[in-house]
Amino acid sequence: MKKKRITQHPILSLASLLLFFLFVLFLLPVLILSAEVYRSNVKGQEVNNNLYTASNYITAKFRQHNSSDEAISFVTVEGTQALCFIDVLGGDLYYTYLYLQNNSLKELFVSADIHPDLSMGTPIADLTHFEAREEDNAVCWFNLTDTEGNESVFALCKETRR
């Protein structure tokens, strides 16, 4: 018995090729669009990262020290406004300063018997403006501006003693 040879018509391979090109034609715009969406999301996260980092850091430090009236104060050190947190560790007194220097929010942790040198602070976030103020010994307002001009204003309440 003879085997029958099945031949394909040339239009079938042309149709397969045409379907492949249509797939690629619709795939490219979707890939380009998704890459642009990803790029804009990453840029948005970078923009807000400094403000997010700074505000969360300040909030965490504030809540950590919000146990007594004396633990949080607003001071001026070397002509720079600073937020000062007071710690007692092993019976010794320590100060943690948060301040703005050279477009950088910095933290400096020193013993109470040492005069603070603000140039020794550790950078936390890049900011162009940092303002902290207290109202009625109960509410602390913070105003932050990053290097791109984005601003964050928030308030934290001091714990009240009864």
Phi, psi and omega in degrees: 000138181273137175280137179273130180267125181264124178251144178267144178283142181300335181292333179293316178291327176293322178294318177298317179296319179295319177296320178298315180294324175295320177300311179297320181298321179276337180288319183301310178298324178295317178296317180296317179296316181293325176295321179292320177296317178299314181298318180292324176295316180296318179296319178298322178290324178294320181298314184275353186296316181296315178294319179297313180298312183296313183293321177292322179295314179298315180298316180296315179297318181299311182293326179296324185256010185272038183258340178217159183296329185274351187285341181233128177215163178247121186229169173241123180236125180052037180077009181245131176292135181219150172264126186245128176249135184253130179236146171242113181237118180060032180084354180259148182266133179229149177243139171244120181255136170245126186204166179255129177212128179053050179057035179216128172285126184235158176236136177229124180249117182222159174288152182295333181277000181251133176289129183291136173249105188296340179290347181270002183292156178265125180294137179252312182203156178273114180225154174256344181215133175220119179228132177229131179216157183243140177240127174055030180052029183223323184240132177248125180258140179233135179232118183237142174227128180276179185291346179259006176092001177286139186241146176226127177236128179211161181235146175232138182264136174285148178291133180262142178261137179253000000 
